[in-house]
């Protein structure tokens, strides 16, 4: 029997037409098959296909078309969507039992692969980590289960290198020079040839460019491209953090050129065909130190409830796709907030100017109008391209003084706005009740603020308390975010949802074991809901060990992230949720605005002179510029830049706190056990919110054993227990600025013994200082 050729075998399958051909034609002069179509063809084929087979399947014969297909296949390979085998065949990664994702390094030399599609991480041994650095994207295969029950991976291919420059201190020893990275997750020293030290001196902070990435056989090699400065220079902590995490700092020339033509005021032409909201007393409510105002609110009573308008700065009008400004905003992903310094996502002319809802000036906005009934449910909503004028720049403290404390003078100052603010407060109480009713998790946290003195030296560290005004704005933003998510889901537009998955099975098991020892239980069986967590939090709020229990519950939850897959937000107990309200400082919000604008313009909505909506005839609108595949990669990128920002600010704050403690060695402080590990207990000092370690070797007169389920250390001979939430008194014995570490020892041989009721009394009025792991 005669064997059929490859072309004949492909032709027999009769692949359907590309459903995304229109979108591709709008983006490229010479359109080629979309990524989605390529993936579906490979899925239907049931086997890997080489480029020749794919070209024939798509009917591509021209040389330029085949070259375009080659570039697309290589791009999909780089993005981890496809894997090419040794025969040149392209196959689906998941069909080859491979896992693609990003490498997260650990200070101890091992690492984890966080899968792009979510699910359980892969453990990467120190041997596997030799050829990669933190943040690299790789494809790996599962090779087994390690002794701790974790899935273990072996790296097959590096898709993308993440680290190109490293910040650290340079050392010269025995004729060898090397840079020790400041980033804790980068554990490999960078070798520097003598001719590439750039004039740096021993111990200085430098930036080294990696000229040879690590391999399985050799570590990374670099050259010094910048000498940052001496170890203890003022402001060094932020300069180092910016460079260590490769935060984009300077604006490219192309961006500077694009913003040259932007004026201080909104152009009259830009205000046309928009809903006119300038007559409504919209106001911004922000912190006293805020400089960019991206949201404003207005509320009034209606016969059936309330009308709430949340107006958001229309960043998408100024930042258009495929511009240098958009490329840079996407690269940054978000603004980064350091103590008294911001690295913005957008240039100041936009972030503090045209896209900031400053009082008494016209601004373009995207507004969400909601009608909310007496039970707090949104009965009707719409989105509008609008023009507005903020009637006041209010602070949280001023609003709380007016509405909660009933401060006479402040109420008189803002008397024209008072009625609408009172209505807003009334709506907040209903929304808060609804939030509690649906079982949203509400962990109490306290943020801190560093107060600087002369020469940027820390004077003190103070808590930032949340009042009802903070919560008013939070509820308004959540309501708008939910409406935006429902709007885009209803119109089936690709977007980025803010997703938060429930607890993984292993963490849930640990949590239940811990609760069981305290005579408590978490409802919901194998798949508890947010309401089950909320019920338990309500049940324990009067217990003296509530802080301990809340901390363990918080650590059982996963981290929120951005994804095109709408799997809901566990913590907020919403099935549909995304970020719409901060496009100045978050790129996902900007993508959401673009999707909403696309739908509004596609449906032919505009405004007449009176500001009312009408449907206008218009030509067919081009396809939306983003695909599901685009959103997948953008979600991964924005989740990564968010973690990068968190890590950078944490490093800078930890540096400052260590610097603050350098002259306090030998002093004693009261503290709370904030974490328990096999190697000791971490203690957070009261009043100054600084954390350090009491190493297990500093626990005298006994052998201590770690009980992970109970989050405690127990003495073998004495039975003495140190557990999460205990109050202790410690002495500062060592400050290591390079490692951002504080070492404590117990000032007394035993835990401070206070009746549990008195402990609770001392903590009244002070919220838990646990960091929020699952960010909204």
Secondary structure, 3 states (H helix, E strand, C coil): CCCCCHHHHHHCCCCCCCCCHHHHHHHCCCCCCCHHHHHHHHHHHCCCECHHHHHHHCCCCCHHHHHHHHHHHHHHHHCCCEEECCCCCEEECHHHCEEEEEEEECCCCCEEEEECCCCCCEEECHHHHCCCCCCCEEEEEEEEECCCCCEEEEEEEEEECCCCEEEEEEEEECCEEEEEECCCCCCCCEEECHHHCCCCCCCCEEEEEEEECCCCCCCCEEEEEEEEECCCCCCHHHHHHHHHCCCCCCCCHHHHHHHCCCCCCCCHHHHCCCEECCCCCCEEEECCCCCCCCEEEEEEEECCEEEEEEEEECHHHHCCCCCHHHHHHHHHCECEEECCEEECCCCHHHHHHHCCCCECCEEEEEEEEEEEECCCCEEEEEEEEEEEEECCEEEHHHHHHHHCCCCHHHHHHCHHHHHHHHHHHHHHHHHHHHHHHHCCCCCCCCEEEEEECHHHCEEEEEEECCCHHHHHHHHHHHHHHHHHHHHHHHCCCCCCEEEECCCCHHHHHHHHHHHHHCCCCCCCCCCCCHHHHHHHHHHHCCCCCHHHHHHHHHHCCCCCEEECCCCCECCCCECCCECCCCCCCEHHHHHHHHHHHHHHHHCCEEECCCCCEEECCCCCCCCCCCCHHHHHHHHHHHHHHHHHHHHHHHHHHHHHHHHHHHHHCCCEEEEEEEEEECCEEEEEECCCCCEEEEEHHHCCCCCEEEECCCCEEEECCCCCEEECCCEEEEEEEEEECCCCEEEEEECCCCCCCCCHHHHHHHHCCCCCCCCCCCCC
